[in-house]
Amino acid sequence: SSAELMDVTLACDHRILYGAEGAEFLARVRALLEEPLGLAL
């Protein structure tokens, strides 16, 4: 089967934001994009 893909990139200043926090943010964005109903709840 065919799947639609989207690349998402996050650039951040590591003096302000740690990479792990950026990864958590992108994971949340991914979850919301995969289940948009979660935006309403």
Sequence and secondary structure as in RCSB ss.txt:
>XXXX:A:sequence
SSAELMDVTLACDHRILYGAEGAEFLARVRALLEEPLGLAL
>XXXX:A:secstr
             TTTS HHHHHHHHHHHHHHHH GGGGT 
